[in-house]
Amino acid sequence: MGNSAAAAEIYLDWNATTPPLPEVLRAMEQALRQNWANPASVHGAGRRARAALEDTREAIGALLDCSPRDVVFTGGGTEANNLALHAAPGLITSRIEHPSVVQVALQLAARGTPVRWLPVARDGRIDPQAVEQALVGMPAGSWVALMAANHETGVIQPIREVSEIATRAGALLHVDAVQALGKLPPEVFRSATTVALTAHKIRGPKGIGALAFRHAKPPAPFLRGGAQERGVRPGTQDAALASGFLVALQHAASGPERHGALAVLRDQLELAFAGLAEVNGARAARLAHVSNLSFKGWRGAELAAALDLEGVLVSSGSACSAGTSEPSAVIAAMLGQERAESALRFSLGETTTAEQVARAIAVVERVVTRRS
């Protein structure tokens, strides 16, 4: 009964996490059987495990046009963002970043580090000129943190322009590319000084991500231990997770075209709800598979729960903020508290079908209109 219920669910929460590819699971199972040894061991079994790590490291280096040596494995995107920014002498960012950046900024500010918050336009886009102005008077070696594509709205940020501005000012640019990987060409974000990635957003396993640093010294570690990952991230690495990450990366190479095709379904969904909701970020360039809508008269979390009972799985904010009653900080920064409280995110994936979207539209319309 549980399996049949799961099969009937319509999963429209791909920005929270993605179903792992069957090929990923097979690669991980093989690695668990054959490459279970400690990658730091010098014997043959250890070398085989290490080879799995290095294959994935090389693939990330090729993706981001950096040396594989400058790729550090992490536990995911949150750790990668923390690792990149925790020791910044100064930071410029905004309230629409992922919590793992916003919370680091707040911590830096609490201990006296200069932190400047960028204004956010109503369409959710950061103005490069605002970054240029904010850099004036900041300490040498300050960082700008900017997400390539927003995790809640899908709005695409002007990474190249900001990268040029940061370079001219002698600043460093960290880009959270977690949601952009596999949806946008890597040229969009590979100009950054550091880039954060994670596997589970591209149909890989949870528990592994990476921080790549281009033309910069390695970040200061915040964990102390052995010499793994150049001492930047000590701890025994998992070859099975790395093997799954590699297969997901290979699949993601053709991802931008697949995800671009989802714009038709996303637009159908938004058109169907034109009289019921307002699209957040509609005027900006967005990822093709994401729609963030505010349903007037509803709290986003309540509507998400009501839809869950009907088998439609969506979210009312960042997956890292799920389980709280707080409205979306991203939408609040863009459009105010009222719009944030009624916001709901629909994120489609490469296995989402037109039939599923049609069923979801019917369910949402029934649930929303039965209250009115």
Disulfide bonds with the S-S distance in Angstrom:
none
